Amino acid sequence: MKLEGILRVKDDHLLFEFKKKDAVIEAYQSELKTVEIPLSEIEMLEFKKGWFSAKLILHGKSASSFRELPGKDLIERVLKVKRKHREVAARISSNLNLMISEKKLQEMDGDE
């Protein structure tokens, strides 16, 4: 099985819409599933671009951060990015990391 879907940023959440497909002949497709993850559950995002592929790596703050998203790793999800979407993925990573850093600074200012 393989997953295919989209990632959108909605207010202070990441919105995932995806479905499972048969990896070989794609004869089977599941229903579309939607999962929202608050940015407060995200530690950071990484965009890695290689010669032939690109990926967006999401790092969660805890093991429960991605409990509703399929994946093997407890606190990390790796999203493959198509060539035509690389620029958008890089901007998402940069903008969200900035938002996450700003929230951390606000929390630190509130503690003082």
C-alpha positions as CSV (number, residue, x, y, z in Angstrom):
1,M,0.0,0.0,0.0
2,K,1.1,3.6,-0.6
3,L,-0.4,6.8,0.6
4,E,-1.2,9.8,-1.6
5,G,-2.5,13.1,-0.5
6,I,-2.0,16.8,0.2
7,L,-0.8,18.9,3.0
8,R,-2.3,22.3,3.7
9,V,-1.8,24.9,6.4
10,K,-5.0,26.0,8.0
11,D,-4.7,28.7,10.7
12,D,-2.5,27.1,13.3
13,H,-3.0,23.5,12.1
14,L,-1.6,21.2,9.5
15,L,-4.4,19.6,7.5
16,F,-3.6,16.3,5.8
17,E,-6.0,14.8,3.3
18,F,-5.0,11.3,2.0
19,K,-6.0,7.9,0.8
20,K,-4.4,4.5,0.7
21,K,-3.8,2.9,-2.7
22,D,-2.6,-0.5,-3.8
23,A,1.1,0.2,-4.7
24,V,1.2,-2.2,-7.7
25,I,-1.9,-1.7,-9.9
26,E,-3.7,0.8,-7.8
27,A,-6.9,-1.2,-8.1
28,Y,-7.8,-0.6,-4.4
29,Q,-8.3,2.9,-3.0
30,S,-9.5,3.7,0.5
31,E,-11.9,6.6,1.3
32,L,-10.4,10.0,1.7
33,K,-9.3,10.7,5.2
34,T,-8.7,14.1,6.8
35,V,-6.4,14.6,9.8
36,E,-5.6,17.9,11.6
37,I,-2.5,18.3,13.7
38,P,-2.0,21.5,15.7
39,L,1.3,23.3,15.2
40,S,1.8,23.1,18.9
41,E,2.5,19.4,18.4
42,I,5.2,20.0,15.8
43,E,8.8,20.5,16.9
44,M,10.2,21.4,13.5
45,L,10.0,20.7,9.8
46,E,12.9,19.9,7.4
47,F,12.9,20.2,3.7
48,K,15.5,18.0,2.0
49,K,16.1,18.2,-1.8
50,G,18.1,15.6,-3.6
51,W,19.0,15.0,-7.2
52,F,16.0,12.8,-7.9
53,S,13.6,13.4,-5.0
54,A,12.6,15.8,-2.3
55,K,11.0,15.2,1.1
56,L,9.4,17.2,3.9
57,I,10.2,15.7,7.3
58,L,7.9,16.5,10.2
59,H,9.3,16.2,13.7
60,G,6.7,15.8,16.4
61,K,7.0,16.8,20.1
62,S,5.8,13.5,21.4
63,A,4.9,10.0,20.4
64,S,1.2,11.0,20.3
65,S,1.8,13.9,17.9
66,F,1.2,11.8,14.8
67,R,-1.0,9.0,16.2
68,E,-3.7,9.6,13.5
69,L,-1.2,9.6,10.6
70,P,0.1,6.3,9.2
71,G,3.8,5.8,9.5
72,K,6.5,3.7,11.1
73,D,8.4,6.2,13.2
74,L,7.0,7.4,16.6
75,I,7.9,11.1,16.3
76,E,8.6,11.6,12.6
77,R,6.8,11.5,9.3
78,V,8.5,11.8,6.0
79,L,6.4,13.1,3.1
80,K,7.7,12.6,-0.5
81,V,7.4,15.8,-2.6
82,K,6.8,15.8,-6.3
83,R,9.2,17.9,-8.4
84,K,6.5,20.5,-9.3
85,H,5.7,21.0,-5.6
86,R,9.2,21.4,-4.3
87,E,9.1,25.2,-4.0
88,V,5.8,25.1,-2.1
89,A,7.1,22.5,0.3
90,A,10.3,24.6,0.9
91,R,8.2,27.7,1.7
92,I,5.8,25.7,4.0
93,S,8.9,24.4,5.9
94,S,10.4,27.8,6.2
95,N,7.2,29.6,7.1
96,L,6.1,27.1,9.7
97,N,9.5,26.9,11.3
98,L,9.3,30.6,11.7
99,M,5.8,30.4,13.2
100,I,6.9,27.7,15.6
101,S,10.0,29.7,16.7
102,E,7.8,32.8,17.3
103,K,5.4,30.8,19.4
104,K,8.4,29.4,21.5
105,L,9.6,33.0,22.0
106,Q,6.2,34.2,23.1
107,E,6.0,31.3,25.6
108,M,9.4,32.2,26.9
109,D,8.4,35.9,27.3
110,G,5.3,34.8,29.1
111,D,7.3,32.7,31.6
112,E,9.3,35.7,32.7
